[in-house]
Amino acid sequence: MKRYIVILCIPLLVAAVAGCGKKEKKAEPVPPATTVEKAGEKASPVPETARVTAGPLNLRDKPNLDGAVIGRLSEGEKVLVHGKSDAAETIDGKAAYWYDVETVDKKRGWAFGAYLDVAAEEAPSTGESAPTAEAAADAPLAAINVTAVADVPAWKAGDYFERGKELAGAKEYGEALFYYKAATERSPQTGPYWFDFGLALQEVGRHIEASTAYERAVVLMPDDFWAHNNLGLACIRARRPRRAVEVLEKALTLQPKGPMDPAAAKDIARRNLATAYELNGQPEKAAALR
């Protein structure tokens, strides 16, 4: 079934999402349940727990690469977060803080945040735009840290995509990622595959990687309202407000498709844009949209 997702990420921020078509044909957005964050409620600067998104991840005795490795964290492992480093660091092109974490067996050390699902602070604000959509179209698939499932005899790209949608529909987003990655590797020019891949990445809190998937989607579907809206939301969550402003302004020039009332869809993008303006240091523009 086609589906929608509407998420309120921070106060006054609303996100919407669309499903995609069958097999290798583009489909229109689809709407499910809405979750709303209470007005005025703010997320804690450092979440109480985090999940390892790629492993094995080194656990060090200091918040830098000079720290001795005192353990390794497995993908999917949950850890308690006690704090973070004062400054972010860029390693292998990924900017993130180091987090002071503790495992279930009470081992404590520092882990690089690019590989932790720390939803409140996926990345520090750099003041720079994300790569242009054109540059994103040429980015290597490895920019998204997911390993595709092995070949299934007689399966085509659309089969992997449909399996990913089935898993996502059952809220098995982590497993769906492996099938979406397989679909995009086998048919990298199919926009809806990248769109749904981005949706699943958002669902598990991997907003930086979600923005990479959505960048591909907007290149391949330049007139798709929901692809631009969702890219804008992912950029907001990844602390890339300048890029968020660019794509959300573009979204408001496009016609929303799908069962949602177009005016309501535009209102979602407008609220997202107001949040992007605010994070980008443009409070007057934000106020004009609210």
Secondary structure, 3 states (H helix, E strand, C coil): CCCECEECCCCCCCECCECCCCCCCCCCCCCCCEECCCCCCCCCCCCCEEEECCCCEEEECCCCCCCCEEEEECCCCEEEEEEECCCCEEECCEEECEEEEECCCCCEEEEEHHHEECHHHCCCCCCCCCCCHHHHHCCCHHHCCCCCCCCCCCCCHHHHHHHHHHHHHCCCHHHHHHHHHHHHHHCCCCHHHHHHHHHHHHHCCCHHHHHHHHHHHHHHCCCCHHHHHHHHHHHHHCCCHHHHHHHHHHHCCCCCCCCCCHHHHHHHHHHHHHHHHHHCCCHHHHHHCC
